[in-house]
Amino acid sequence: MSEGARWVKVAALDEVPDEGVLAVEVDDDTPIALVRTEGEVFAVRDVCSHAEVRLSEGEVEDGTIECWLHGSCFDLRSGAAINPPATQPVPTYDVKIDGDDVLVSLDEKNS
């Protein structure tokens, strides 16, 4: 995790559905998709790098989130585009659980 990161509470853990997504707006209107899958919570920028639509409206499966518009999938850990038409990654953010709160570091892990 990032040293000296600025952590922001973005949701209560029970608001993030199991094997699902919660869309949140943080700080300066930064759109983030919180994804809970396989017992972990991930945070990615809630904008597809190909078509600029909300990833939070897509499906979560096998550690990825799929863009509902054209079917590109992104790795939840790295943000990497796994298949076309997207070729660029989406930014990801560190997540930590503090009691019942989900906190996100707004320092992008990749860009």
Secondary structure, DSSP 8 states (H G I E B T S, - for coil): --TT--EEEEEEGGGS-TTEEEEEEETTTEEEEEEEETTEEEEEESS-TTT---GGGS-EETTEEE-TTT--EEETTT--B-STT--S---EEEEEEETTEEEEEEEES--
